[in-house]
Amino acid sequence: MGSKFVFSFLIILSLFINIYAQDDFEFKPGATIGGYGELHYNYVKPENTEATKSLDFHRFVLFYGYNWTEKWSLKAEVELEHNFVQGGQGELELEQAYINYHHADWFGFQIGVVLPSVGLINEYHEPPLFLSVERPDYHNKIIPTTWFGNGASVYGFYNGFSYKATIMEGLNADKFSASGAIRSGRQKGFKSNAEDFLYNVRVDYLDIPGLKVGGSFTYNNANGETVDNAITLIEGHAQYNSDNIISTFELGNISYDKGNVEQSFGYYFDLGYNIGGLLNSDMQIIPFFRWTQYNTAASSPLGLSFEEQYEVKKWMIGLSLKPISSVVFKVDYAVQTSGANDAETNLFNFGAGYMF
Amino acid sequence: MKKILIIILLAAVNFPAASASIKEDTESLIREKLGDSITTEFIKYEIPKDIKKQIETESRQKFYGDFVYIYKVFQNNKFQNLVIVDNVYGKSMPITFLVIYDTSGVIYSSGIIKYREQYGGGVKSGEWNKQFNGKDHKSVYEVGKDISAISGATISVNSITRGIKKLTLLVNKIKDSL
């Protein structure tokens, strides 16, 4: 009788424990969706040439995540660029698709289609997160955003420091160019050549409110059918978003082992201020200024006259308006000088974007 | 012996390690912030439907569930603080956090109990959480102005900020009835 009582009591007790666990903190498996998109109007007027005008739904992206447990999950992102895919125009890309194991704050890993951690925008590129209509030129010419590929990463956060290290498919050295640096060398996860992996590591410091400061190092002995060319990309970045100030600075350098280009170099900075409060508005109204300078052939064995062809300087003023934090309307005007003759191009852009 | 084994098995199945860990982490964080000499009283609090709806509209964020978890904290048998534990969604995973209030509903401290994703871990920063100290239900909680943004943590920052505002509105309404 006594033992039955004890048995029953313990069974009931264990059920109470269960109720506590389930009601309080138990993790529930499930799916989540997210995404972003952006429409752009671009007016480009090169010196002594007719202006071009285009209207482009540049990106439509859907994020899908499934959480099996609080440690094991799937993250995937599919992107349609330029609204339509036909004859080499437009792109349909699987930009992310990885299994994520989150062991603890200080350690997790991902395997699948992953993003190397290079600069501020490669991993965080939703339209409300940067000020201009188009992504900064630096993130096209120096850092080939969005840079993704087949591979694996480890990551973590400890004592104010965040880190991520990635090993993934390398670049195609045949497609490097003086005008586009390494951008066309991305394999984008398409039956990737895995002869030589790309190694990337990034460290950021985050323990000062509003400030993120860090840098990354990337190395790949890039293969090609006609040439191999080792590259090293070193970049630093800082962003301060607080007290209505929005400021960004990024600087990067690519060194090449051989070829017509020895070095690609660039930087830009943004300075914006949210005047919404001054105007008694709930919206964020952010006028901003940007200065950009880059040269995809900053150093070449062919000499100064070759290098000068690829020198670009650009100033931009603009306005970014967010009625809510996830929706943005943007307008910007820029003057770009490029090449040995400092040819001038006027650019005007308008855009609308969202994220959820 | 068989019965003991069955009991152990039932207990193991019924008390998942993750849940135990969060409860322990919660109580550990409370003691870290308020000292080891405190005593606590745990309350599973069902949010009245009318209050829930009103606060969700004002904070522009839904509650994670119909309940929040409250610790009444006593120092030398004197009621000193109220702690609320809740979840908000980050990009795809829930973030478990707590807010500690004084007896008048002013935030004494806040902290993240469990963060489950790569991106946005900056919200765990003690310095970032300190920005909420001293705020109450009348305060402004605007990211980028009153609360610093964190580069790479936009969704988490907005979620946690709204979550803390939401709990502060709740505390103001229920503190006298607890």
Interface residues (C-beta under 8 A of the other chain):
Chain A: S3 F7 L10 I11 S14 L15 I17 N18 Y20 A21 Q22 D23 D24 F25 E26 F27 T32 G34 F63 G65 N67 E70 K71 S73 K75 N100 H102 D105 G108 Q110 L120 E123 Y124 E126 P128 L129 Y155 F157 G160 S162 K164 D204 L206 D207 I208 P209 G210 K212 Q239 N241 S242 D243 N244 I246 N274 G276 G277 Q284 S325
Chain B: K3 I7 L10 A11 N14 F15 P16 A18 S19 A20 I22 K23 K44 F67 Y69 Y89 K91 S92 M93 P94 T96 K114 Y115 R116 E117 Q118 Y119 G121 G122 K124 S125 G126 E127 W128 K130 Q131 V143 G144 K145 S148 A149 I150 S151 G152 T154 N158
